Amino acid sequence: MARASVASSARARLNEGLLEYRITAHNGDSVRIEAQNWMVAMGRALPFFGLETLGGTILCTQSSAGIVRIHDEAGKRSWELLAMAPKLTVIATSQLDPADEETEEEETITGAYADVDPPTIEMPSMPGIAIPVPLAERLFELSGPIAMAGPDEACRAALELLVELVEVEAASIVRGTLNDEALTFVAVYGPVSDQLRGRHVAFGRGLVGQCFDMGGTLIAHDVQADTRHLAQVDEDTGFVTSAALCSPIVDDLGMSYGVVQLLNPSSGRFEDRDVEIVETVSRTLASALGTG
């Protein structure tokens, strides 16, 4: 039953002509953006890199592997853009309509991925990045309780899973929709969790607010030197943020429910595997919050 729902998500994105692009700057900071092509994706990503436009002479090349490289000669900056495979979504079977499942099984996907089976929990969607079997098992284990739980309980369960699978110093889930006045920390892990729980963050403020506004996953590896970082939170709590990974909690209809944030990985840097885990859990949580 979960397979039918995932197929529907993949088909919807293909029909809309959207692909997910990972855009990585020369310093390692990166953001993931959904767009019709790499030029649109780069345009949408500019605010994350602190730019309004790319001015002057811009050199663009594309490798045989499909990686687009952009070099800004005037600013001496460069970026790499890579089109990713469709994301994996896990939805509790209790949330699926049997009638919808029958319809899904009869339909076919057309377009670039017509000959590729839709991703399932047994087959990770990221090429070359394997979601470990324990994660797949834990996600199925978690999807039922999340669907049955209230929003705050679902967020806490999702956060527990994240810190189990990605070793970090701190993590949080902030909730909010466009109908709210601000984002709110509802589930927090780490040394200053008591000081953050219940705290509000204005939309567009800090990396969390920017992640919500952009609707794409972002990574910052040198947060203290990043002007977009909400330094006031560190000052108020005494916590020192060195690296951050933020992923929006967005469902298949594009509705936003908040942001998942991981801070200071034990390895020093966030890797692709960490991003895939966070995005998978975020989308699973979104499917639950959307029915809550």
N, C-alpha and C positions, 0 to 999 in steps of 0.2 A: 504493500500500500504506500509506503514511503517513496518507493521508486516512481510511482505515477506522479506524485506531487513534485518531485525533483525534476522529472521530465518536463512538467508544465512550466516550471521556473526557467529551465534552460531554453525551452522553446520561446517563451515570452521575450527573453532578452535577445534571442537571435532574430525574432520577427521585428523587434524594435531597432535592429541594426547596431546594438550596443556590444562593445567589448570592454574588458577591464584592462587598463594599462598600468604597469608599474613604472613610475618615473623616479629615477635615482640621480641625485646631484653628485658632483665630484667629491663632496665631503662625506658621502654615504647616506645622507638624509633621503628619505623616499616617501612617496605618497602613491596610493592606488586610486585611480579615477575611472569611472565608466563613461565612455563617449563613443561617438560614431566612428572616429578615426583618431590617429595619433596627434594631429594638429589641434583638434578640439580638446583632446585630453591635456595637451601641454598648456593651452590657453587657460583651462580651468584650474590647472595646478600652480599657475604663477603666484597667486596670493600666498600659498604655503611657503614658497621660496622668497617671499618678501618683495615681489616684483609686480608692477602693473602691466608692463609690456616688455617685449624683447626688442631693444632698439639697436641701431647700428648694423654692422655686418654679422649675419648669422649663417653659419655653415651647417648643413645637414647631410648626413650620409646614412646609408642603410646597409647592414651586413647581410651575408647570405643566410644567417640565422634569424633574420627579421628584426634585429635590434636597430632602432633608430638612434643615432647620436647627433646631438645638437651642441654646437660650440658657439658661444658668444665672444667674439674676438675683443670687443670693447671692454666688457666686464670681466673677461678672462674666467668665464664660468662655462660649465659643460653639464649635460644631462644625457642619460640613456633611457630610452623608452622601449618597453617590451610588452607585447600583447599577451595576456595571460589566458589560461583555459577557464571555462565557466566555473563559478563557485559551487561548492557543495552546500546543500541545505538539508538539515535533518528536521523532520516534523513528526510529532507524536501521532501514531496511527489513530488515536481517539479524535484527532482534529480533522480527519479526512472523511469525506462523504463517499460511501461506496458507489453511488451513482456517478460521481466525478471520476472515480478510479476506472470504471468501465469505459468511460469516454476517453480517458487518457490513454488507455491501452490500445485503443483503435486508431489513435492519431499518430502521425509520423512527424519527425523533425525535418525541415528543409533548410538548405543553406550550407554554410561552410562546414557544419558538423553533421551533415546528413548521414554520413556513413559511420558515425561514431555513436556507440551506445550512450544514452544519457547517464551522467554520473550517479552512483549509488553510494551508500555508506561503505560498501565493501571495496569500492574503487575510488580512491582519492582523485580530486579533479586537477590538482596541480601536477604538471608533467615533471618527473624527476624528483618530486618531493613526496615522500610516502607518509601519510598520516598513520601513526603506529596503531596496530590492532587494538591495544588497550583503550585508545581514544575512541575508536569506533564502538567498542563494547560499552564504554562509559557513557557515550552520547545516547545510545539507545536506552541505556539504563536510566539516564537522566530525563529523557524527553517526556516520559509518562508523568513523573512527579512534577515537572515544570508545568505541564499542561493543566494539572489539577491544582497547583498551588496559586496563591495570590501573587500579585506583582513583586512585592518585596521578598517573599520567600523564594520565588523563581530566580530573582537576581542573586540572592545569597547562594543558592545551589549552583548557579552558573559560575560565580566567583570562586567557590570552593574547587570546582573542577579545573578552572584555569590555573590556580596557584599550585594545584597538584601536578599539572602537566608542563608548566613553564616556571622555572625557578627565578623568582624576582624578589626584590626587597619589599615592594609594596604594590598594591593593585586596588582598583575601585571600579564600581559601576555607577554612573550618574544617569538619572532618569529625567526625562522631560520631552514634551512635544511642543509643536508650535502654538498650542493652546495655553501653555504654561508661561509664567513670567520669567523663569530661569531653570537651569539644570540643577538637580539636587543629588548629592552623594547619598545613595541608599544602601550600598553594600561596600564595605571597605576592609582591606587586609593590610597589615603592616604596623610599624611602630607608632604611628600617630593616627591610627584609625578612629579613636575616640574623639579626636579633635576635628576630624573631617566629616564624620557621619552626620547627616542633616544639613551640612553647609551648602550654600547656593553658589552657583557660578553663572554669570550672565552669558547669554548667547553671544557667540563671537569672541569671547574673552579666553585667552590662553589657548593651549594646544587642544584641550578638550572642546572648548567652544568652537574652535576653528574646524575641528574634525566633524562636529555635528553639522555646521553650516555647509561644509564641502561635501559631506556624505561619502568620504573616502578614507581608507586606512592611511595613517601617516606614522612615520618613524623619525625621531630626532635623536641623534647620537651625542650631541653636545648641548644639552638643554641650558646650562648656565650661561652660555654665550648666545643663546637664542632669544631675540627680543620679543618673540611671540609667547614665550613662557610666562605664566602668571606668577612672578617671583614673590608676590605678596603672600601666597599660600605657604611657600617655603619659609618665609620670614616669620609668619604667624605660628607655624608648627615646629620650626627647627629642623625640619627634614630637608635633606639636600638631594635634589633631583638631578641625576646625571644623564639618563637616557629615558626616553618615553616611547611607548607604542600605543596608539589610540585607534580604535576601530568603532565605526558607527553601528548602532543597533537598528538595522533597517530590514524590513520584511520584503517579500517578493513584489509587493505593490508599491514599494518606494516610501512607505510610511516610516518615519523616524521616531524612535522611542528613547534615545539616549546614546551613551558612549561607554565603551569598555576601555579602561586605561591600565596598562602595566608599566611599572617603573623600575629602573635599575636592575637589569638582568644579571644573574650571577656570573655569566660568561663575559660580561662587559659590553656585548652587542646583541641586538635582536637579530635572529636569523630568519630565513624564509619559512622554516618549519614552525617557528613561533607565530609568525603572521598567519599561516594557514590554520593553526589551532585556534587563535583568537577570533579570526573571521568566522570559522565554523561554529564556534560556541555563540558568537554574537548573533548570527543568523538563526540559530536554534532558539535562542532567547527571544529574538524578535517575533518568531512564529507563536511563541507562548504569550508574550505581552499583547500581541495583536488581537488575541481572543479573550484577554483578561478583562 
